[in-house]
Amino acid sequence: MTAGRGAGDQRVVVTGMGVVSGLGTGTAEFARSLRAGRSGIGPLEEFGRAGFAHWNVGEVGRFEAADWFRTEDPREYGRAAQFAVAATRLAVQEAGLDEEELRHRRVLVSVGTTDGGTREVDQLAELRHRTGEVRPDPDIARRTPAERLSDAVVNELRLEDVESVTVPTACAAGNYAVGQGLDALRDGEADVALCGGTDALSRKTFAGFYRLGAMSPDVCRPFDADRKGMIVAEGAGMLVLEPLGAALARGARILAEVLGYGLSCDAHHPTAPDRDGVVRAVRAAHRDAGVSGAEVDYVSAHGTGTKANDIVETAALREVFGADLPPVSALKSMLGHTLGAASALGTIACVLAITEGFLPPTINHRTRDPECDVDCVPNVAVAARPQVTQNNGMAFGGNNAVLVLGRYDGPGAAGAGEGS
Amino acid sequence: MTTTTAARPVITDWSALSPWGEGADAFRAGLASGEEAIATVDSEFAPGTPVRAGIVPGFSMEYPGTRGLRSLDRLTRLTLRLSELLLTGQEGGLGCGPEDTGMVFATSGSHRTGLEFTGRSYRERLPFHVDVARFPSTAVNCAASRSAIVHGLKGPNTTLTAGPAGGLLVLGQAVRLLRQGRAQVLLAGAAEEYTEDRVLLEDALHRGEGAAPPVAEGGALFVVELAGGAAARGRTPLATLLGTRFRAYHARSGGEAGKALHRCVTDLLDDARTGADEITLVVRSDPDGPLGEQEDSALDGLFGGPDAVRQLAPGHRLGHAGSAASAFQVAAALAANGPRPLRAPALITFVADGRVGAALLGAPPG
């Protein structure tokens, strides 16, 4: 930030996206899974199930970090950082940005997360328990600091004129990161923003949510009368953001416009969501985007499938939208809750809804909860041509972040047909 | 006040909770005396063995038994105390609604909390017999979001983790939020906790027992707002935030910290249209060893020699404070001439493994 320069109001667009998830690697496979209403949920394989009575999770599955690293040694980084690097490489590739050229640009790298290097902290805790040695293993220890997530991207891409920041605002972190990218580009303080979120499954988070009774024993059924909770998952989503003018000048394919975002804090309870806090974030996002509720065609819900979340989120949306509430679906029914990656993957789904012409479904849906009065696009994707889409993120600590995306129809538009 | 002047981001107040004590006055006194604040505490893992660290004096090492606070880790309690110190200094409050007041905060989180939480999962008979009351503390955003709950801050609540850059990054992020009208007043700063687990982690990151400098805790927090709003709310600016800038360098590709910092500061001064000759104070990070030499050589190159400009390096007196180190440096720039507003530009720099950064403060507008 620099006080000498006037605040610009650049339009900001998405030119590339990268996905690592239980629903596929890369946006094409991710989009096919969302359209097909596929489930990425299965039994836990990443660490021991012993002692748990149920263990369904959303794992990425086979992931070879070495496939994505060219300059750095992937063993220097934890699993979440490795996911972030892979998703960034995919996004930069989709944006058609030459990595050598990127090194000469001013870049913001912002990576959201809930757990940072917790997967590796788990390993340190296990070693301490097993051996009694309190000194951490240096090879594991250096993968644990949370800033390693954004640093992995910066180091692997050999960026130099760069602001590198990890945003540990828990389960809304992906939206925070994209919002930071938007603000930096609007202000003319970056040429390109690489932003999104990442998390790897950890025993800490699995055991914690399990103990809270927040986890479903089988599947995640957001907005369903019989919903039993969330399913924890892992993955990463990264986006390339550029000012519209710069994207046009280099002949980039423009996927969508980032219209705006809103932040709020419940300042109410460490874990329970608060309707008024969510309402304020949604209203702030609409104001920043210059849209009214009636102009929003689709909402990707935070939709964790817990009793509390879905009721509070529905009430907040009804408060803002009244009778004009568009379809509201929950990706977490398919993906599980990818924590810090969740709202980044939600953002990517909101862009895909625009470019691919469909609304992702809420799967596993049987009976609508009367307290969750939304059209959740039950079980089957629907063809649509949304102009404006909204992505909700709500986190522990009452950290709310809501993002609004818009169809870009000008020159360079990715161009979307009706849904198939 | 002109429109341009009114839009300048300013710091109107600050506080610190540091090994020099509680509050800005204690920080100023410690800085002025140059007193080394590093103390000796008893090792928790090897009782009888002394550990050197920068501890906030009088801040209990134990988790208090008080209900409601029992589940809060040291980092969160330090942050609550720090924000309380800053807010009690605001007679009549911050002057705007809770929805327009937020927090932008940098920390590494509590390494100990994560280790203990998961450790219990391994120790107990069943793996989910964890201390669920401490689950929220395992998230890095706990300290800032708890501060929001306690002080009713309903605006943007952002936590960042960026190693030693944290205390400078929060200032830049706060200004972006203010410029976009997302808040009117932001508490921006950084804090870290002392635990022996953090000492062991730092040693491991430095690859050897006792290899890391003494760990320090505490933090500094600043009231950041636009000059026009500050005037309307009756607060007098202490400094203008002229800018922040960051760079990475890659030793394996021939990058050097000194060259990166030189370029970083040059870009920052260009952006802020400020000449190096206007700067009257430099607060540097001054790490031990070759990195510190790189910082010195970059500053010598910019200013023409070590005696050309007044320099401070509070880190040696306080200990290694992680993301709070750069927040302490900003506090030092504001404290260097007593409680008066800044009269000339001050530069804050840091060098770290692979990263450099700088912030520029100036005299208040008008």
Chai-1 contact restraints between the chains, C-beta under 6 A:
chainA,res_idxA,chainB,res_idxB,connection_type,confidence,min_distance_angstrom,max_distance_angstrom,comment,restraint_id
A,M1,B,G172,contact,1.0,0.0,6.0,A-B,restraint_1
A,M1,B,V175,contact,1.0,0.0,6.0,A-B,restraint_2
A,M1,B,R176,contact,1.0,0.0,6.0,A-B,restraint_3
A,M1,B,G243,contact,1.0,0.0,6.0,A-B,restraint_4
A,M1,B,T244,contact,1.0,0.0,6.0,A-B,restraint_5
A,T2,B,G243,contact,1.0,0.0,6.0,A-B,restraint_6
A,T2,B,D271,contact,1.0,0.0,6.0,A-B,restraint_7
A,T2,B,A272,contact,1.0,0.0,6.0,A-B,restraint_8
A,A3,B,R8,contact,1.0,0.0,6.0,A-B,restraint_9
A,A3,B,L242,contact,1.0,0.0,6.0,A-B,restraint_10
A,G4,B,A272,contact,1.0,0.0,6.0,A-B,restraint_11
A,G4,B,R273,contact,1.0,0.0,6.0,A-B,restraint_12
A,A7,B,R179,contact,1.0,0.0,6.0,A-B,restraint_13
A,G51,B,L126,contact,1.0,0.0,6.0,A-B,restraint_14
A,G51,B,P127,contact,1.0,0.0,6.0,A-B,restraint_15
A,V121,B,G114,contact,1.0,0.0,6.0,A-B,restraint_16
A,D122,B,T118,contact,1.0,0.0,6.0,A-B,restraint_17
A,A125,B,L115,contact,1.0,0.0,6.0,A-B,restraint_18
A,A125,B,T118,contact,1.0,0.0,6.0,A-B,restraint_19
A,A125,B,G119,contact,1.0,0.0,6.0,A-B,restraint_20
A,E126,B,Y122,contact,1.0,0.0,6.0,A-B,restraint_21
A,H129,B,G119,contact,1.0,0.0,6.0,A-B,restraint_22
A,H129,B,Y122,contact,1.0,0.0,6.0,A-B,restraint_23
A,V134,B,F45,contact,1.0,0.0,6.0,A-B,restraint_24
A,R135,B,L200,contact,1.0,0.0,6.0,A-B,restraint_25
A,P136,B,L200,contact,1.0,0.0,6.0,A-B,restraint_26
A,P136,B,A204,contact,1.0,0.0,6.0,A-B,restraint_27
A,P138,B,A204,contact,1.0,0.0,6.0,A-B,restraint_28
A,P138,B,R207,contact,1.0,0.0,6.0,A-B,restraint_29
A,A141,B,L201,contact,1.0,0.0,6.0,A-B,restraint_30
A,A141,B,A204,contact,1.0,0.0,6.0,A-B,restraint_31
A,R142,B,L205,contact,1.0,0.0,6.0,A-B,restraint_32
A,A146,B,T161,contact,1.0,0.0,6.0,A-B,restraint_33
A,E147,B,T161,contact,1.0,0.0,6.0,A-B,restraint_34
A,E147,B,A162,contact,1.0,0.0,6.0,A-B,restraint_35
A,E147,B,G163,contact,1.0,0.0,6.0,A-B,restraint_36
A,V154,B,A248,contact,1.0,0.0,6.0,A-B,restraint_37
A,R158,B,H250,contact,1.0,0.0,6.0,A-B,restraint_38
A,R158,B,S253,contact,1.0,0.0,6.0,A-B,restraint_39
A,L159,B,A248,contact,1.0,0.0,6.0,A-B,restraint_40
A,E160,B,R247,contact,1.0,0.0,6.0,A-B,restraint_41
A,E160,B,A248,contact,1.0,0.0,6.0,A-B,restraint_42
A,V162,B,A248,contact,1.0,0.0,6.0,A-B,restraint_43
A,E163,B,F246,contact,1.0,0.0,6.0,A-B,restraint_44
A,V165,B,L160,contact,1.0,0.0,6.0,A-B,restraint_45
A,V165,B,A162,contact,1.0,0.0,6.0,A-B,restraint_46
A,V165,B,L169,contact,1.0,0.0,6.0,A-B,restraint_47
A,T166,B,T161,contact,1.0,0.0,6.0,A-B,restraint_48
A,P168,B,V140,contact,1.0,0.0,6.0,A-B,restraint_49
A,P168,B,N141,contact,1.0,0.0,6.0,A-B,restraint_50
A,P168,B,T159,contact,1.0,0.0,6.0,A-B,restraint_51
A,P168,B,T161,contact,1.0,0.0,6.0,A-B,restraint_52
A,T169,B,N141,contact,1.0,0.0,6.0,A-B,restraint_53
A,T169,B,T159,contact,1.0,0.0,6.0,A-B,restraint_54
A,A170,B,A139,contact,1.0,0.0,6.0,A-B,restraint_55
A,A170,B,N141,contact,1.0,0.0,6.0,A-B,restraint_56
A,D183,B,R176,contact,1.0,0.0,6.0,A-B,restraint_57
A,D183,B,Q180,contact,1.0,0.0,6.0,A-B,restraint_58
A,D187,B,R176,contact,1.0,0.0,6.0,A-B,restraint_59
A,R203,B,T118,contact,1.0,0.0,6.0,A-B,restraint_60
A,R203,B,S121,contact,1.0,0.0,6.0,A-B,restraint_61
A,K204,B,F117,contact,1.0,0.0,6.0,A-B,restraint_62
A,K204,B,T118,contact,1.0,0.0,6.0,A-B,restraint_63
A,A207,B,S121,contact,1.0,0.0,6.0,A-B,restraint_64
A,A207,B,P127,contact,1.0,0.0,6.0,A-B,restraint_65
A,A207,B,F128,contact,1.0,0.0,6.0,A-B,restraint_66
A,A207,B,V130,contact,1.0,0.0,6.0,A-B,restraint_67
A,G208,B,F135,contact,1.0,0.0,6.0,A-B,restraint_68
A,Y210,B,F128,contact,1.0,0.0,6.0,A-B,restraint_69
A,R211,B,F128,contact,1.0,0.0,6.0,A-B,restraint_70
A,R211,B,V130,contact,1.0,0.0,6.0,A-B,restraint_71
A,R211,B,V132,contact,1.0,0.0,6.0,A-B,restraint_72
A,L212,B,V132,contact,1.0,0.0,6.0,A-B,restraint_73
A,L263,B,P156,contact,1.0,0.0,6.0,A-B,restraint_74
A,C265,B,A148,contact,1.0,0.0,6.0,A-B,restraint_75
A,C265,B,K154,contact,1.0,0.0,6.0,A-B,restraint_76
A,C265,B,N157,contact,1.0,0.0,6.0,A-B,restraint_77
A,A267,B,A148,contact,1.0,0.0,6.0,A-B,restraint_78
A,A267,B,I149,contact,1.0,0.0,6.0,A-B,restraint_79
A,A267,B,G152,contact,1.0,0.0,6.0,A-B,restraint_80
A,A267,B,L153,contact,1.0,0.0,6.0,A-B,restraint_81
A,A267,B,K154,contact,1.0,0.0,6.0,A-B,restraint_82
A,P270,B,P136,contact,1.0,0.0,6.0,A-B,restraint_83
A,T271,B,P136,contact,1.0,0.0,6.0,A-B,restraint_84
A,F396,B,P136,contact,1.0,0.0,6.0,A-B,restraint_85
A,F396,B,A139,contact,1.0,0.0,6.0,A-B,restraint_86
A,G397,B,N141,contact,1.0,0.0,6.0,A-B,restraint_87
A,G397,B,S145,contact,1.0,0.0,6.0,A-B,restraint_88
A,G398,B,S145,contact,1.0,0.0,6.0,A-B,restraint_89
A,N399,B,N141,contact,1.0,0.0,6.0,A-B,restraint_90
A,N399,B,S145,contact,1.0,0.0,6.0,A-B,restraint_91
A,N399,B,N157,contact,1.0,0.0,6.0,A-B,restraint_92
